[in-house]
Amino acid sequence: MKDFLLDDNNDLKIINGDFDIGESEMQEVGLILQSTQGEWKENPLLGPNLFRFIKAKTNKAEIEREVSLHLGMDNKDFKTLKTKIETIVNRG
């Protein structure tokens, strides 16, 4: 999906005085994963609040379940995205 792109500070990215437009799927995933419930007006239950897992007794499966659940709320398939992320990381 193409949409407005954001910079590293989540501000609109401007190039030559115009909004930068490009592939935004991974950007959307990042925004969802950074959010907590109540931050999205159109879907107040969206937002995994991953900060609660810091210094908590948890395991990878619990975190992946939470991520999968919240990405699913935005019609995103966790398994497909996980493969895409692994491909990007491996390309380095």
N, C-alpha and C positions, 0 to 999 in steps of 0.2 A: 504494500500500500504506500502511496506517496502522500506526503503531508509536509507541513512546515517543519524544518529541522531546528533543533536547539543546540546551543554550544555547551561547553563543559559545565557552565554555571546554570544550565536550564533556562537561559535567556534565548529569545529568538535570534537565530543566526542570520546576519545580514551580509550579503555579498554584493558589491557594486551598487549599494543603495537599495537593494531589493531583498525580500525574504528568500532564504535558501530553501529550495524544495527538493526532496529526495526520498529514498526508501526509509520508512519510519518504523517498521515493525520492531526492531530491536530497541529503538528509542522508547516506544510504547511499553515494551516489556520492562525496561529499566524504570520508567516512571511508576508503573504498577508496583514493582518490587520495592521501591523506595517509600511507598505510601502506607498509610494506616487507615483503618476503617473510618469513614466519615469525611474523608478528604475529597471524594468524588461525588458531587451533587447528583449526577444522573444515576449513580450506583453506590449508595452509601455503605454497602457491605463489602465493597471491593477494597482491598488493601491488606496484605498479609502481616503487617507490623513485624517484620523480621528482626527488629531490634530486640524483641523479647527473648530471642534465642541466644543473645550474647551472654556468656557466663551462665547459661542455663544447662541443666542436664537434659540433653536431647541427642538425637542421632540423625544421620543423613536422611533416613526414610521419612522421619517426621517433618523435616524441613521441606523435602521434595513434595510431600503430600500437601502441605500448606501452599507451596508455590504453585503446584498443579491446580489446586482448587481455585485459587484466585486468578490465575491466568485463564482458566476455563470460564470464569465469569465474564471475561472479555472475548470469549470465543477463540482463544488461542490454545493450541495443542502443545502441552508441555514436552512430550516426547520428541516431537518434531523440532521444537525450539532448542531442546537440550542437544540434539544432534547438530543443529546449526551452530550453536555456541562452541561445542567441542571442535568442530571443523575450523572455526575462526581462530580458536586458541592454538590449535595444532599448526596452523599456517604461520602463526607468530608474527 
